[in-house]
């Protein structure tokens, strides 16, 4: 068991592994190295998160999985997410809130207190969620995944933009498992489904002149929203995963959050080992921006251009209508396909 792993998570993993069969208290006691009384107490905490646990004398414990999942409303909490995580580091230290102002803000505080790399903060609701350029991000309860991940790369600050691209690649790799058509990355890191935004990523950092102290990647993903769940000002440009899978299907947010955490670690490790070029190529495979006519809007002016390529450090290369090339940073512009 890892330093951070809750025994309740270990128990839940064993019950899920048993696939609707009974697991004896004695067996669980041997696996975890704790008493059968302690096992019973842990079962109560698992039940409190919403899992249906059946206990039968001389048989043991069984996790009842109904058709389509663990009940109509799948449990969503620390135990539910961690029991699905397979990453050796990311998500092992996970803090879950029912409600918070901002997961990024909470993780910044933990980062300043030397929280380890891979620490994850998730909340069922955010009261002050933010997107890029200070925009508000609607983060209602029971609908989406509002999550932040802490990274401590040995990296020059100029390469953090590539980490932002890496985060979008990781989210895409996790969502590709759902088989949704028309999904891609709009530069630098918005996930779009058939022209509508389903996920936004906000990267924040603390750095010195030559060295990054920490990077926090905040992810806001619309999962089980319907058309009426979005505020009126974004209803025409926003979408959710369930709206593109099956409108009558409620997706399990715990499984999706865990898949994102797993992919974040895999992509991050590949970035560290293979460098920015690997991230750029993975991003290009999934992007919907390059080769398009776009409109660039920044604080000074706006102009039409063609999106040509991205650099190793994540800048977008565009050519305006006068033939001049520009290298754009994510914080400077807004893209609108023309």
C-alpha positions as a Markdown table, in Angstrom:
| # | Residue | x | y | z |
|---|---|---|---|---|
| 1 | Unk | 0.0 | 0.0 | 0.0 |
| 2 | Unk | 1.4 | 3.4 | -0.9 |
| 3 | Unk | 2.1 | 6.1 | 1.7 |
| 4 | Unk | -1.1 | 7.9 | 0.8 |
| 5 | Unk | -3.5 | 5.0 | 0.0 |
| 6 | Unk | -6.5 | 4.9 | 2.3 |
| 7 | Unk | -7.3 | 1.3 | 3.5 |
| 8 | Unk | -10.9 | 2.0 | 2.4 |
| 9 | Unk | -9.7 | 2.5 | -1.1 |
| 10 | Unk | -7.8 | -0.8 | -1.0 |
| 11 | Unk | -10.9 | -2.6 | 0.2 |
| 12 | Unk | -13.1 | -1.0 | -2.5 |
| 13 | Unk | -10.6 | -2.1 | -5.2 |
| 14 | Unk | -10.7 | -5.6 | -3.9 |
| 15 | Unk | -14.5 | -5.6 | -3.9 |
| 16 | Unk | -14.6 | -4.3 | -7.5 |
| 17 | Unk | -12.1 | -6.9 | -8.5 |
| 18 | Unk | -14.3 | -9.6 | -7.2 |
| 19 | Unk | -17.0 | -8.6 | -9.7 |
| 20 | Unk | -20.2 | -9.0 | -7.6 |
| 21 | Unk | -18.8 | -12.0 | -5.7 |
| 22 | Unk | -18.3 | -12.1 | -1.9 |
| 23 | Unk | -14.9 | -11.4 | -0.3 |
| 24 | Unk | -14.5 | -12.7 | 3.2 |
| 25 | Unk | -13.5 | -10.3 | 6.1 |
| 26 | Unk | -10.6 | -12.7 | 6.8 |
| 27 | Unk | -9.3 | -12.4 | 3.3 |
| 28 | Unk | -9.5 | -8.6 | 3.4 |
| 29 | Unk | -7.8 | -8.6 | 6.8 |
| 30 | Unk | -4.9 | -10.6 | 5.5 |
| 31 | Unk | -4.5 | -8.4 | 2.4 |
| 32 | Unk | -4.5 | -5.2 | 4.3 |
| 33 | Unk | -2.9 | -6.3 | 7.5 |
| 34 | Unk | -5.7 | -4.8 | 9.7 |
| 35 | Unk | -8.3 | -6.4 | 12.0 |
| 36 | Unk | -11.7 | -7.7 | 10.9 |
| 37 | Unk | -13.2 | -5.0 | 13.1 |
| 38 | Unk | -11.3 | -2.4 | 11.3 |
| 39 | Unk | -12.5 | -3.8 | 8.0 |
| 40 | Unk | -16.1 | -3.5 | 9.2 |
| 41 | Unk | -15.5 | 0.1 | 10.2 |
| 42 | Unk | -14.0 | 0.8 | 6.8 |
| 43 | Unk | -17.1 | -0.7 | 5.1 |
| 44 | Unk | -19.2 | 1.9 | 6.8 |
| 45 | Unk | -17.2 | 4.7 | 5.3 |
| 46 | Unk | -17.5 | 3.1 | 1.8 |
| 47 | Unk | -21.3 | 2.9 | 2.3 |
| 48 | Unk | -21.4 | 6.6 | 3.3 |
| 49 | Unk | -20.0 | 7.5 | -0.1 |
| 50 | Unk | -22.9 | 5.8 | -1.8 |
| 51 | Unk | -21.7 | 2.3 | -2.5 |
| 52 | Unk | -24.1 | -0.5 | -1.9 |
| 53 | Unk | -22.3 | -3.1 | 0.2 |
| 54 | Unk | -24.0 | -6.3 | 1.2 |
| 55 | Unk | -22.7 | -8.2 | 4.3 |
| 56 | Unk | -23.6 | -11.9 | 4.8 |
| 57 | Unk | -22.5 | -14.0 | 7.7 |
| 58 | Unk | -19.9 | -16.7 | 6.7 |
| 59 | Unk | -19.7 | -15.3 | 3.2 |
| 60 | Unk | -18.3 | -11.8 | 3.6 |
| 61 | Unk | -18.9 | -8.6 | 1.8 |
| 62 | Unk | -20.1 | -7.9 | -1.7 |
| 63 | Unk | -20.3 | -4.7 | -3.8 |
| 64 | Unk | -23.6 | -4.8 | -5.6 |
| 65 | Unk | -23.2 | -3.5 | -9.1 |
| 66 | Unk | -26.5 | -2.9 | -10.8 |
| 67 | Unk | -27.0 | -2.9 | -14.6 |
| 68 | Unk | -25.3 | 0.2 | -16.0 |
| 69 | Unk | -23.1 | 0.8 | -12.9 |
| 70 | Unk | -23.3 | 1.2 | -9.2 |
| 71 | Unk | -26.8 | 2.5 | -9.1 |
| 72 | Unk | -28.5 | 5.2 | -11.1 |
| 73 | Unk | -26.4 | 7.9 | -9.4 |
| 74 | Unk | -22.8 | 6.6 | -9.4 |
| 75 | Unk | -20.9 | 7.5 | -6.2 |
| 76 | Unk | -18.6 | 10.5 | -6.7 |
| 77 | Unk | -16.0 | 11.2 | -4.0 |
| 78 | Unk | -12.5 | 10.5 | -2.8 |
| 79 | Unk | -12.9 | 6.7 | -2.5 |
| 80 | Unk | -14.9 | 6.4 | -5.8 |
| 81 | Unk | -12.2 | 8.2 | -7.7 |
| 82 | Unk | -9.1 | 6.7 | -6.0 |
| 83 | Unk | -10.5 | 3.1 | -6.4 |
| 84 | Unk | -10.4 | 3.6 | -10.2 |
| 85 | Unk | -6.9 | 5.3 | -10.4 |
| 86 | Unk | -4.1 | 3.0 | -11.5 |
| 87 | Unk | -1.3 | 5.6 | -11.6 |
| 88 | Unk | 1.6 | 5.0 | -9.2 |
| 89 | Unk | 1.9 | 8.6 | -8.1 |
| 90 | Unk | -0.8 | 10.9 | -9.5 |
| 91 | Unk | -4.0 | 10.8 | -7.5 |
| 92 | Unk | -2.5 | 8.8 | -4.6 |
| 93 | Unk | -2.7 | 12.0 | -2.6 |
| 94 | Unk | -6.3 | 13.2 | -3.4 |
| 95 | Unk | -8.4 | 15.8 | -1.6 |
| 96 | Unk | -12.1 | 15.9 | -2.4 |
| 97 | Unk | -14.5 | 18.7 | -1.5 |
| 98 | Unk | -18.3 | 18.8 | -1.8 |
| 99 | Unk | -18.0 | 22.5 | -2.4 |
| 100 | Unk | -15.1 | 25.0 | -2.7 |
| 101 | Unk | -14.4 | 28.3 | -4.3 |
| 102 | Unk | -11.7 | 27.0 | -6.7 |
| 103 | Unk | -9.7 | 23.8 | -6.9 |
| 104 | Unk | -6.7 | 25.7 | -8.3 |
| 105 | Unk | -6.8 | 28.1 | -5.4 |
| 106 | Unk | -6.9 | 25.2 | -2.9 |
| 107 | Unk | -4.0 | 23.4 | -4.6 |
| 108 | Unk | -1.9 | 26.6 | -4.7 |
| 109 | Unk | -2.1 | 26.7 | -0.9 |
| 110 | Unk | -1.2 | 23.0 | -0.7 |
| 111 | Unk | 1.7 | 23.6 | -3.1 |
| 112 | Unk | 3.0 | 26.3 | -0.9 |
| 113 | Unk | 2.9 | 23.8 | 2.0 |
| 114 | Unk | 5.1 | 21.4 | 0.0 |
| 115 | Unk | 2.4 | 19.0 | -1.2 |
| 116 | Unk | 4.0 | 16.3 | -3.3 |
| 117 | Unk | 3.9 | 16.1 | -7.1 |
| 118 | Unk | 0.8 | 14.4 | -8.3 |
| 119 | Unk | -1.5 | 15.8 | -5.6 |
| 120 | Unk | -5.0 | 16.2 | -6.9 |
| 121 | Unk | -7.9 | 18.4 | -5.7 |
| 122 | Unk | -11.4 | 17.7 | -6.9 |
| 123 | Unk | -14.7 | 19.4 | -5.9 |
| 124 | Unk | -18.2 | 18.5 | -6.8 |
| 125 | Unk | -19.0 | 22.2 | -7.0 |
| 126 | Unk | -16.9 | 25.4 | -7.4 |
| 127 | Unk | -18.4 | 28.8 | -6.4 |
| 128 | Unk | -15.6 | 30.8 | -8.1 |
| 129 | Unk | -14.3 | 28.6 | -10.9 |
| 130 | Unk | -12.2 | 30.4 | -13.5 |
| 131 | Unk | -11.2 | 29.8 | -17.1 |
| 132 | Unk | -8.4 | 31.4 | -19.2 |
| 133 | Unk | -8.1 | 35.2 | -19.2 |
| 134 | Unk | -10.0 | 35.5 | -15.9 |
| 135 | Unk | -13.4 | 34.3 | -17.3 |
| 136 | Unk | -15.9 | 32.7 | -15.0 |
| 137 | Unk | -16.4 | 28.9 | -15.4 |
| 138 | Unk | -19.8 | 27.5 | -14.5 |
| 139 | Unk | -19.2 | 24.7 | -12.0 |
| 140 | Unk | -22.5 | 23.4 | -10.7 |
| 141 | Unk | -22.8 | 20.3 | -8.5 |
| 142 | Unk | -23.6 | 16.8 | -9.7 |
| 143 | Unk | -22.7 | 17.6 | -13.3 |
| 144 | Unk | -19.1 | 18.0 | -14.2 |
| 145 | Unk | -15.5 | 17.3 | -13.1 |
| 146 | Unk | -13.7 | 20.2 | -11.5 |
| 147 | Unk | -10.2 | 19.1 | -10.8 |
| 148 | Unk | -6.6 | 20.4 | -10.4 |
| 149 | Unk | -3.3 | 18.5 | -10.6 |
| 150 | Unk | 0.0 | 19.6 | -9.0 |
| 151 | Unk | 3.2 | 19.2 | -11.1 |
| 152 | Unk | 6.8 | 19.9 | -9.9 |
| 153 | Unk | 8.9 | 19.6 | -13.1 |
| 154 | Unk | 12.6 | 20.4 | -13.3 |
| 155 | Unk | 11.8 | 22.8 | -16.2 |
| 156 | Unk | 12.6 | 26.3 | -17.5 |
| 157 | Unk | 9.5 | 28.5 | -17.3 |
| 158 | Unk | 9.6 | 29.0 | -21.1 |
| 159 | Unk | 8.5 | 25.4 | -21.5 |
| 160 | Unk | 5.4 | 25.6 | -19.3 |
| 161 | Unk | 3.2 | 26.4 | -22.4 |
| 162 | Unk | 4.1 | 22.9 | -23.7 |
| 163 | Unk | 2.8 | 21.4 | -20.4 |
| 164 | Unk | -0.5 | 23.1 | -21.2 |
| 165 | Unk | -0.6 | 21.3 | -24.5 |
| 166 | Unk | 0.3 | 18.1 | -22.7 |
| 167 | Unk | -2.6 | 18.5 | -20.4 |
| 168 | Unk | -5.0 | 18.8 | -23.3 |
| 169 | Unk | -3.5 | 15.7 | -24.9 |
| 170 | Unk | -4.0 | 13.8 | -21.6 |
| 171 | Unk | -7.6 | 14.8 | -21.4 |
| 172 | Unk | -8.2 | 13.9 | -25.0 |
| 173 | Unk | -6.6 | 10.4 | -24.5 |
| 174 | Unk | -8.9 | 9.8 | -21.6 |
| 175 | Unk | -12.1 | 10.9 | -23.4 |
| 176 | Unk | -11.2 | 9.0 | -26.6 |
| 177 | Unk | -12.3 | 5.9 | -24.8 |
| 178 | Unk | -15.9 | 7.1 | -25.0 |
| 179 | Unk | -15.9 | 7.0 | -28.8 |
| 180 | Unk | -17.3 | 10.4 | -29.3 |
| 181 | Unk | -17.3 | 11.7 | -32.9 |
| 182 | Unk | -16.1 | 15.2 | -33.8 |
| 183 | Unk | -13.9 | 15.8 | -30.8 |
| 184 | Unk | -10.6 | 17.7 | -31.0 |
| 185 | Unk | -8.3 | 20.3 | -29.4 |
| 186 | Unk | -8.7 | 24.0 | -30.3 |
| 187 | Unk | -5.3 | 25.7 | -29.7 |
| 188 | Unk | -4.0 | 25.8 | -27.1 |
| 189 | Unk | -6.1 | 23.5 | -24.9 |
| 190 | Unk | -9.8 | 23.7 | -25.3 |
| 191 | Unk | -11.5 | 20.4 | -25.9 |
| 192 | Unk | -14.3 | 20.9 | -28.6 |
| 193 | Unk | -17.0 | 18.5 | -29.7 |
| 194 | Unk | -18.6 | 19.5 | -33.1 |
| 195 | Unk | -17.8 | 23.1 | -32.6 |
| 196 | Unk | -18.9 | 23.4 | -28.9 |
| 197 | Unk | -16.7 | 23.5 | -25.9 |
| 198 | Unk | -16.8 | 20.6 | -23.5 |
| 199 | Unk | -13.6 | 21.2 | -21.5 |
| 200 | Unk | -11.3 | 24.1 | -20.5 |
| 201 | Unk | -7.8 | 23.9 | -19.0 |
| 202 | Unk | -6.2 | 26.6 | -16.9 |
| 203 | Unk | -2.5 | 26.4 | -16.1 |
| 204 | Unk | -0.9 | 28.5 | -13.4 |
| 205 | Unk | 2.7 | 28.4 | -12.0 |
| 206 | Unk | 5.1 | 29.6 | -9.5 |
| 207 | Unk | 8.6 | 30.1 | -10.9 |
| 208 | Unk | 12.0 | 31.8 | -10.5 |
| 209 | Unk | 14.0 | 33.3 | -13.4 |
| 210 | Unk | 15.4 | 29.9 | -14.5 |
| 211 | Unk | 13.4 | 27.3 | -12.7 |
| 212 | Unk | 9.8 | 26.3 | -12.1 |
| 213 | Unk | 8.7 | 25.7 | -8.5 |
| 214 | Unk | 5.3 | 24.2 | -9.3 |
| 215 | Unk | 2.7 | 24.1 | -12.1 |
| 216 | Unk | -1.0 | 23.6 | -11.4 |
| 217 | Unk | -3.2 | 22.3 | -14.2 |
| 218 | Unk | -6.9 | 23.0 | -13.6 |
| 219 | Unk | -9.5 | 21.0 | -15.6 |
| 220 | Unk | -13.1 | 21.9 | -16.0 |
| 221 | Unk | -15.1 | 19.2 | -17.9 |
| 222 | Unk | -18.8 | 19.2 | -18.6 |
| 223 | Unk | -20.0 | 15.6 | -18.1 |
| 224 | Unk | -23.7 | 15.1 | -17.4 |
| 225 | Unk | -25.1 | 18.5 | -18.4 |
| 226 | Unk | -28.2 | 18.8 | -20.5 |
| 227 | Unk | -28.9 | 21.8 | -22.6 |
| 228 | Unk | -30.9 | 23.5 | -19.8 |
| 229 | Unk | -28.0 | 23.2 | -17.3 |
| 230 | Unk | -25.8 | 25.8 | -19.0 |
| 231 | Unk | -26.2 | 29.5 | -18.2 |
| 232 | Unk | -28.0 | 31.3 | -21.1 |
| 233 | Unk | -25.0 | 33.2 | -22.2 |
| 234 | Unk | -23.0 | 30.1 | -23.0 |
| 235 | Unk | -25.8 | 27.6 | -23.9 |
| 236 | Unk | -25.2 | 27.9 | -27.6 |
| 237 | Unk | -21.5 | 27.3 | -27.4 |
| 238 | Unk | -21.2 | 24.7 | -24.7 |
| 239 | Unk | -21.8 | 21.0 | -24.6 |
| 240 | Unk | -21.2 | 17.9 | -22.4 |
| 241 | Unk | -20.0 | 14.4 | -22.8 |
| 242 | Unk | -23.5 | 12.9 | -22.1 |
| 243 | Unk | -25.1 | 15.1 | -24.8 |
| 244 | Unk | -22.8 | 13.4 | -27.3 |
| 245 | Unk | -22.8 | 9.8 | -26.1 |
| 246 | Unk | -26.4 | 9.1 | -25.2 |
| 247 | Unk | -28.8 | 11.8 | -23.7 |
| 248 | Unk | -30.4 | 9.1 | -21.6 |
| 249 | Unk | -27.1 | 7.9 | -20.1 |
| 250 | Unk | -25.6 | 9.4 | -16.9 |
| 251 | Unk | -21.8 | 8.9 | -17.1 |
| 252 | Unk | -19.7 | 7.8 | -14.1 |
| 253 | Unk | -17.6 | 10.9 | -13.2 |
| 254 | Unk | -15.4 | 8.9 | -10.9 |
| 255 | Unk | -14.2 | 6.6 | -13.8 |
| 256 | Unk | -13.7 | 9.5 | -16.1 |
| 257 | Unk | -11.8 | 11.6 | -13.5 |
| 258 | Unk | -9.6 | 8.6 | -12.7 |
| 259 | Unk | -8.9 | 8.0 | -16.4 |
| 260 | Unk | -7.8 | 11.7 | -16.8 |
| 261 | Unk | -5.5 | 11.4 | -13.8 |
| 262 | Unk | -3.9 | 8.2 | -15.2 |
| 263 | Unk | -3.4 | 9.8 | -18.6 |
| 264 | Unk | -2.0 | 12.9 | -17.0 |
| 265 | Unk | 0.8 | 10.9 | -15.4 |
| 266 | Unk | 1.5 | 8.9 | -18.6 |
| 267 | Unk | 1.7 | 12.0 | -20.8 |
| 268 | Unk | 3.7 | 14.0 | -18.2 |
| 269 | Unk | 6.2 | 11.2 | -17.9 |
| 270 | Unk | 6.6 | 11.0 | -21.6 |
| 271 | Unk | 7.1 | 14.8 | -21.8 |
| 272 | Unk | 9.8 | 14.6 | -19.2 |
| 273 | Unk | 11.5 | 11.7 | -20.8 |
| 274 | Unk | 11.1 | 12.5 | -24.5 |
| 275 | Unk | 10.8 | 16.3 | -24.5 |
| 276 | Unk | 8.5 | 18.9 | -26.0 |
| 277 | Unk | 8.6 | 17.5 | -29.5 |
| 278 | Unk | 6.7 | 14.4 | -28.4 |
| 279 | Unk | 3.9 | 16.5 | -26.9 |
| 280 | Unk | 3.7 | 18.7 | -30.0 |
| 281 | Unk | 3.3 | 15.7 | -32.3 |
| 282 | Unk | 0.6 | 14.1 | -30.0 |
| 283 | Unk | -1.2 | 17.5 | -29.9 |
| 284 | Unk | -1.1 | 17.8 | -33.7 |
| 285 | Unk | -2.8 | 14.4 | -34.1 |
| 286 | Unk | -5.8 | 15.7 | -32.2 |
| 287 | Unk | -5.9 | 19.4 | -33.0 |
| 288 | Unk | -8.7 | 21.2 | -35.0 |
| 289 | Unk | -6.9 | 24.5 | -35.5 |
| 290 | Unk | -3.9 | 24.0 | -37.9 |
| 291 | Unk | -4.7 | 24.6 | -41.5 |
| 292 | Unk | -7.8 | 26.6 | -40.7 |
| 293 | Unk | -8.6 | 30.2 | -41.4 |
| 294 | Unk | -9.0 | 31.9 | -38.0 |
| 295 | Unk | -9.6 | 35.3 | -36.5 |
| 296 | Unk | -7.1 | 36.5 | -33.9 |
| 297 | Unk | -8.3 | 39.0 | -31.3 |
| 298 | Unk | -5.9 | 40.5 | -28.8 |
| 299 | Unk | -5.7 | 43.7 | -26.7 |
| 300 | Unk | -4.3 | 45.8 | -29.6 |
| 301 | Unk | -6.3 | 44.7 | -32.6 |
| 302 | Unk | -7.8 | 41.8 | -34.5 |
| 303 | Unk | -7.0 | 40.2 | -37.8 |
| 304 | Unk | -7.7 | 37.2 | -40.0 |
| 305 | Unk | -4.9 | 34.6 | -40.5 |
| 306 | Unk | -4.2 | 31.1 | -41.4 |
| 307 | Unk | -3.0 | 28.7 | -38.6 |
| 308 | Unk | 0.2 | 27.1 | -39.9 |
| 309 | Unk | 1.9 | 25.2 | -37.1 |
| 310 | Unk | 3.0 | 25.3 | -33.5 |
| 311 | Unk | 6.5 | 25.7 | -32.1 |
| 312 | Unk | 8.3 | 23.3 | -29.7 |
| 313 | Unk | 7.4 | 25.7 | -26.8 |
| 314 | Unk | 3.7 | 25.7 | -27.8 |
| 315 | Unk | 3.3 | 29.0 | -29.6 |
| 316 | Unk | 0.9 | 29.2 | -32.6 |
| 317 | Unk | 2.4 | 30.2 | -35.9 |
| 318 | Unk | 0.0 | 32.1 | -38.1 |
| 319 | Unk | 0.2 | 34.0 | -41.4 |
| 320 | Unk | -1.9 | 37.1 | -41.8 |
| 321 | Unk | -3.5 | 38.4 | -45.0 |
| 322 | Unk | -0.4 | 40.4 | -45.8 |
| 323 | Unk | 1.9 | 37.4 | -45.7 |
| 324 | Unk | 3.5 | 38.2 | -42.4 |
| 325 | Unk | 4.0 | 35.4 | -39.9 |
| 326 | Unk | 3.3 | 35.8 | -36.2 |
| 327 | Unk | 4.1 | 33.6 | -33.2 |
| 328 | Unk | 1.3 | 33.8 | -30.7 |
| 329 | Unk | 1.2 | 32.9 | -27.0 |
| 330 | Unk | -2.0 | 31.5 | -25.5 |
| 331 | Unk | -2.5 | 34.4 | -23.1 |
| 332 | Unk | -2.6 | 36.9 | -25.9 |
| 333 | Unk | -5.4 | 35.8 | -28.2 |
| 334 | Unk | -8.9 | 34.4 | -28.7 |
| 335 | Unk | -9.5 | 32.2 | -31.8 |
| 336 | Unk | -12.6 | 32.2 | -33.9 |
| 337 | Unk | -12.8 | 30.0 | -37.0 |
| 338 | Unk | -13.8 | 32.0 | -40.1 |
